[in-house]
Amino acid sequence: MTRSLRLCEDVQEARDLHRLAFRGDAWPGDDHVYWIAREGSKVVGICSAVDEGERVFLSRAAVTVAAQGRGWQRRMIAKRVLWALTETQAAEVFTYCRRDNLPSLTNLIRAGFRIHVDSPRFYGFTMPLVRRPIP
Ligand SMILES: CC(C)(COP(=O)(O)OP(=O)(O)OC[C@H]1O[C@@H](n2cnc3c(N)ncnc32)[C@H](O)[C@@H]1OP(=O)(O)O)[C@@H](O)C(=O)NCCC(=O)NCCS
């Protein structure tokens, strides 16, 4: 089966998928870039990032329950780090992760992120992670 992770050109499609994946969570914004994961024609995930100038922020990632554990999030992290490197002038990539989200923590650290308490965003129940320099 073909697996693809492609840029989403249709903001409304991204909005609809985000609502399905994150229910009541606030929409990250039309200025974020969205990628959609598909297995064949079936949508199995969505992720996003935003170029903030000096930094790129990885804002969201979700994979459907049925497709979890197949490396999608790992691929989503790699895709967005590569985008930061090739399409932006950012010096670092940052994100955050719930402290109990062990799959995400595993994947982020494996991708070169480090836990960084001085990061510009730090929510109480999450931990900030930074990757620098961009490869
Ligand atoms: C978190 C989430 C994105 C992970 O997506 P995924 O595509 O299943 O992740 P991957 O398959 O790339 O990798 C998961 C890794 O975590 C590991 N993992 C799974 N459960 C784990 C646990 N309890 N403790 C440690 N590692 C764990 C897996 O073994 C795998 O590593 P491996 O490739 O070495 O086997 C997905 O579960 C999800 O969408 N959750 C709901 C939304 C969410 O939490 N988003 C994250 C916002 S940062």
The ligand as an ORCA input file, in Angstrom:
! r2SCAN-3c Opt
* xyz 0 1
  C       1.806     10.174     19.716
  C       1.484      9.722     18.307
  C       1.548     10.917     17.352
  C       2.540      8.654     17.898
  O       2.339      8.347     16.524
  P       2.835      6.969     15.896
  O       2.782      7.137     14.420
  O       2.101      5.838     16.480
  O       4.347      6.906     16.378
  P       5.519      6.042     15.716
  O       4.962      4.771     15.182
  O       6.311      6.909     14.800
  O       6.474      5.764     16.948
  C       6.042      5.375     18.212
  C       7.271      4.956     18.990
  O       7.006      5.089     20.374
  C       7.224      3.826     20.990
  N       6.276      3.681     22.083
  C       4.986      3.322     22.030
  N       4.483      3.263     23.280
  C       5.498      3.592     24.110
  C       5.606      3.702     25.515
  N       4.568      3.471     26.313
  N       6.798      4.056     26.029
  C       7.864      4.309     25.240
  N       7.812      4.223     23.889
  C       6.639      3.853     23.347
  C       6.985      2.809     19.900
  O       7.626      1.594     20.215
  C       7.612      3.494     18.709
  O       9.005      3.361     18.734
  P       9.733      2.233     17.789
  O       9.581      2.733     16.383
  O      11.156      2.258     18.242
  O       9.038      0.960     18.016
  C       0.093      9.069     18.225
  O      -0.007      8.103     19.254
  C      -1.055     10.060     18.390
  O      -1.523     10.620     17.414
  N      -1.519     10.300     19.632
  C      -2.610     11.251     19.900
  C      -2.217     12.705     19.620
  C      -0.910     13.074     20.263
  O      -0.602     12.673     21.363
  N      -0.118     13.853     19.539
  C       1.220     14.219     19.958
  C       1.322     15.671     20.171
  S       3.050     16.001     20.499
*
